[in-house]
């Protein structure tokens, strides 16, 4: 490794002399870093979406419980004239 943190040797005009293997390794590394960043971004999006779906389903369940309870109360208060005959 050189004094400036580079792995390749430099010639007198300041250009790197990297081997094909080094160039390939750098390309694979950059590709892997890009892929990992994208996976992280997608995971964040998916996590947020799952959280929103869970919230929406929780809200639906609450509404269904409230509807059930209101229906029970209405049935208890309902007077059916046919119930008195019989």
HELIX and SHEET records of a PDB file:
HELIX    1   1 UNK A   20  UNK A   77  1                                  58    
HELIX    2   2 UNK A   81  UNK A   83  5                                   3    
SHEET    1   A 2 UNK A   9  UNK A  10  0                                        
SHEET    2   A 2 UNK A  16  UNK A  17 -1                                        
END                                                                             
